[in-house]
């Protein structure tokens, strides 16, 4: 992930000192005049050096505040190393018999849909620290004329098939979230997909777990370049299709992703496109598929903002933490690869009550566009649409300490009819950053 720079005009005070001092230096004898000219020349050189230091400033990293922190860290030679992350303690109350497991599957949409479909009505309680993170960032100056930065980030939200031990030790393995390097416009490694813009990500306690937001991380090779009015990113990213832990086969071509973004006083805006090839080794069939996504973060009143995202196409694993499979499973059972087209829309408003208190309201909805046959081999056998609503109240007790309470409501539309099933969740969190 690269750091962009913004050019500033020469500081007015610097120019004023130079202009005011020049006439004074010209007064005196011829010898003094020659000496003053030399001094003036030295002053100009100093001004140029000063301008080179004050004329650039890094762009704010609103989408990932845990990257290398400018001016902080431990410097060894030409490399500065910084450490960051947070401890996040959650208490979750879930309806329909879900919420008690201190596991990775908590609040995955397809898991909540299954809990809602089972029709239980008792509420369960679970505690978790598994979203806690630790990160290390480095910055090395003048590597082939450019800064070289690296970033690695880990948490403890291990896979569903590694649930850990809640009986005595509550021990969980660490896992890699991000690990990448950036140099001269290139990003190498694993980070958030180019298909999304995290500046539009709603601020909810159960991060990323909404019906329709594009939220995926994967290995990639990406190039970032300036474009009229903004920035253009083009990437080759890791291909995959399937559902859950099920894979349909190895892919022949990487996913091709492009995103254009512009940021200014009127907000952050981006448009992204995705081209992917879906394959099934057993059926020996391959289909090309695509998707588009539009995102915005718009300032409104004071520090408030509105965040929007709309996506359409063969979204599959890219949307809503893999709410839907990448292909129609009924067609797959018949030996065909047929991309499953869906759409998703997310809108969130963040309001600051004062400098310490703020609230977020997020509404997210997704539906399968294609007609489905309800059968055991169907898509999920129990829902073809989902809607999530999150509302929270957050208190910034300190710049490194945030406490929050959040209510979430989910509605899942049944494939077989016009009915739906519901799921509710209450979550309290304490987040201590370092």
N, C-alpha and C positions, 0 to 999 in steps of 0.2 A: 504494500500500500504506500503510495508516494505522498510526499509533502509538497503541496503547491505553494507558490509564493506570490505575493501581491506587491507591486511596485508603489512606492510613495514618492512624492515630490521632496526636494531637498528641504530640510528643516528650516523654517523662516528665521530662527534665531541664528543658525549658522551663516546664512546669507547676510543677515543684518550685521553680524560681527565683522564679516569680511568687507562689506561695503563701507561700514563706518570706520574701520581701521585703515583702509587703503589711503584716504586723503591725508590722514595724520602721518603715515609713513613717508609721504611725498614731501613733507616739510623738512627743511634743513639744508645742509651743505651738499655739494656734489658728491663728496665721499659718503656722506650719510645717505644721500639719495641712492647711490649704488648699493649700499648695504641694505637699505630698506627694500629695494627691488628684490634682493636676494631673500630677505625675510618674507616679503609678500609671496614670492614663489614657493617658499617652504610652507607658508600658511595655506596656499591653494592646494598643495599636495596633501597637507593634513586634512583639509576639507574633503578632498576626494576619498581619502581613507575612511573618514568619518561617515561619509555618504554610503560607502560600500557596506558599512556595518548596520546603518539604520534604515537602508532602503528596502530591506526585505523583512517580511514577517510571515510565520507559518500560518496556514489556514486552520481555523478551529476544527478539531476532530470531534464533532458532536456525535458522530455515529460510533465511535470507539474511544472513550476517554482513557483506556488503559494502554494505549500505545506509548512510545517513548515520550517522556515528559521533558520538554525543553528546559534547560537550566537546572535540572536535577539529575541525581545519579552519581555514580562513581566512575571516574575517568582513569583508564589504564592505557597509557600511550595515546594513540589517536582514537580509541574506542571508549564511548561512554555507555555504561550499563545501568539500567534502571529496573526496579522491581515494583510490581503493583498487584492489584487484585482486590478481593473482598471476601469476608465471611458472611454468608447469608443463611439465616435460620428461619425456617418456615413452619407454620402450623396450618394444617389443611383439614377442613371439615367437608366431606363429600357425601352427597345423597346417593340413593340407589345402590347402597352397599359398596361404594368405591371410595377410596381416599385413605384407607388405613395402611396400605402397603407403602413403606418407605422406599419406593422403587422408581426406576426410570419411566415406567408406563403411566405415572400419575399425570393426568390431564392431557394425554395424547388424545386428539379428537376421536379416533376410531375406538380407543379404549373406553372413553366416556360414552360413546354411542352404544357400545356393547353393554355397559352397565345400565344405561337408560332402557335398553331393549329388554333386559331381564326383569324389569318391573318391580324391583325391590324398593322399599321406601325408607329403610332405616339409614341414619347418618352414621358415618364412621370417621374416626380421627387418625391423623398421621402427622408425625414430626419428621423434618428432613433438613439436612445441611448440604445436600448433594449438588446444589447450584453454586456453592462456594468456588472461587477461582483463584489461581495464582498465575502471574504472568512475568515474563522477563523480556525486556527490549534492549537492543543495542544500536548504537550509531557510530560508524567509523568514517572519519573524514577523509576526503580526497582518495577515493579508490578509483583509479583511472579517471580522475577529474570530477567525480561525483560522490555524494554521500552514499554509503551502503548501510541500510537498516535491516534489522531482523526482529522478529517478534514470535514468541511462543506462549501459548495460553492453555491451561489445563483446568478441568473441573473434576467432579467425582460422580457425574451423572452417567454411570456405566450402563451398558446395554441391558435390555429387559431380561436376557438369559443369564445375567450375572447380578442377582438381586442383593447380594451381600447378606449380612447377618444382623437381624434386629433383636435377637434373643439376649445376647450378652454384650458383644463388642461393637455392633453397628459399624463395622469396618467396610470400606468401599475402595475399590481400585481407582486410581487417577486415570483420566483419559485425555487425549489431545483434542482441543477445540480448534485452535489455529496454530499454524507453524509456517511462516513464510518470510521471505526476504524481498527487499525492494532496492532497485538500482537503475538509475538513468531511465526512468519511465517503465521499467519492467517489474512485475511481481512474479515470484516463483514460490510455489508451495500451496498450503491449504489455508483458505480464508472464506469469507462469505461470498456466495455466488455473485457474479457480475449482474445477474438477472434481477437483483433486488437493490433498493436504496434504503439503507438503514436509517437515514434521516427521517423517513416517513414511518418508522416502526413505532407503534403505540407504546406508551409507557405503562405496562401492566406488571404486576408482581410475578405472575406465572409466565415468565418471559417467552415470547414467541408462540405460546400455545393459544392460538386463535383459529377461527374457522378457515380464513382465506389468505392470510398474509404470506408472501413469499419469504421463506426463512430456511435457507440451507447453506451448509458449508461443505467444501470439497476441494481436492487438489486441482491446480490449474496453472496455466501459463498465460499471463495477461500483460497487454501493453496499454499504457495510458498516454494520451497525447492531447495537446491543446486543440480546441476546435472553436469556430466562430461563436462567441458568446458563452463558451463553457468548456467542457472536457468530454472526450470520447474514449471509451474503453472497449477493447476487443480481446476476447479470451477464448482459449481452448480449455474446456473443463472436463473432469472425469465423467464418462458416460455410465449410466446404469438404468435398468428398468426392472420392475417386479412389484412386489407388495410385501411390506413388513420385512421378514427375514427371507422371503422367497425371491429368487432371482430368475429371470427368464432366459439368461444366457449372457455370455461375454459379448461386448459390443465391438463392432468393427471400426467405428469412427467416434472421435470425441464430440462432445456437445459444443457447438459454436454459439457464443453469446456476445452481444454488443449492447452497450448502453451509452447514451448521451445524457449529460447532466449539466444544468446551469444553476448557479447559486448567486444570489444578490440580496439587495434590500427588500425585495418583494417575495423572498422565499427560496426554497429549493425545489427544483423540478427535474424530472428525468423520464426518459422513454427507453425501454429495453426490448430486445428481440432475441428469441431462442430458436435454434435449429438443432434437432436431435434425430437420431435413427433408433428405432425400436426393433428389437430382434427377438426371435424365439428359436433357439438351437434345435429344439425337438421338431418344430414345424418347418424349419428351414425357410423362414419367411422374414422379410425386413420391410419396414415402412418408414419413410421420412415424415416427420411431424414438426410443428412449430408452435410458438406462443408469443404473445406480446404482453407488456406490462407498462402501466403509466403510474407515476408516483408524484406526490407533491407534499411539501410542508410549508404552510402559509401562515405568516405572522398575522395576528388579528388585533387584539387590544392589549396594551402593556406588554407583558411577557407571554401572553397566551398564544397558542398556535393551533392550527387545524392540520391534521395529517390524513392523506388520502392515498389509496392504491387500488387500481383496477387491473385485473389480469384475465386473459382469455386464451384458450388453446389447449394443447396437450400438456397441461401443467403437471399432472401426476405427482411425483415425489417432491417437486419444487414447492408445492403449495400446502400450507396448513400442517406441516410436519407429517406429510404423506397421508393425508386424509383419504385419497382415492388411489387406486392402482393406475399404472401408466397405460394399460390396455384393457379393453373389454374382456373380462375373464370368461364370459360365455363363448365369445368368438375364439378365444385362446384354446378353450377345451375342444373346439371343433377344428383345431389345427390352423387357425388364422391369427395374424397380428393386426389388430384394429385399434389405433390410438383412441383413447378415451378423452373426449373434449369436455372441458369444464370451464366455468368462469368463477371469479371471486372478486369481491369488493370489500374494502375495509375503510372505515372512517373513524377518526378519533379526535377528540377535542381535549386539550390540556389547559386548565385554568389555574392561575395562581391567586389564592385568597390573600396572601401577603408574602413576604420574603421567605417565610418558613413553611407555610402550608400550601399544598396544591392538590388538585384532583384531576382525574382522567376518566373520560367516558369513551369507550371503544365499542363499535358495532361492526361485526364481520359476518359475511354471508357468502356461501358457495353452493353451486348446483352443478350436477351433471347435465350437460346439454344433450347428449345423445340418448336415443330411446334404448331402454334396457329391457331384457326379458328377465322376469323374476323367476329364478330357478336356483337350485343348490350351487350351480356353477356361476351364478350371477356375480355382480360386482362385489357386494358385501353381504347380500342377502337380507339387509335390514334398513339401509338408508341411502338416499341419493341426493340429499341436501343437508346442510347444517348451518346454523346461525349461532353466533356467540355474542354475548353482551358482557362487558366488564366495566365496573365502576369502582373507583378506589379513592381513598383519602391518604395522602402521604405527608409526613412531617419530617422536615430536614432539621433534626435536632442540632446537627453540626455538619460542617462540610463533608465529614467522613462518616456520619451516622444518619441513617434514614430509617424511619419506622412507618409501616403501612398496614392498612386493612382494605381488603378487596372482596367484592361479591361478583360471582360469575354465573351466568345463566346460559344454558345450551338447549337448542331445539333441533331435533333430527327428524327429517321427513322420511316416511316409509316408502320404499320402492313399490310395494304391492298396493298401496292405496293412498288416500288423502290424509291419513292420520299422521301423528308425530309422537315422539317420545322426548322427555325432558330430563335434564340433569342440572343440578345446582352445586355450587361450591363456594365456601367462605375461606379466605386465606389471610393469615396475618404473618408479616415478615419483619425481620430486623436485618439491616444490611450495614456492615461495618467495613468501609473501604480502607485500604492502606497503600 
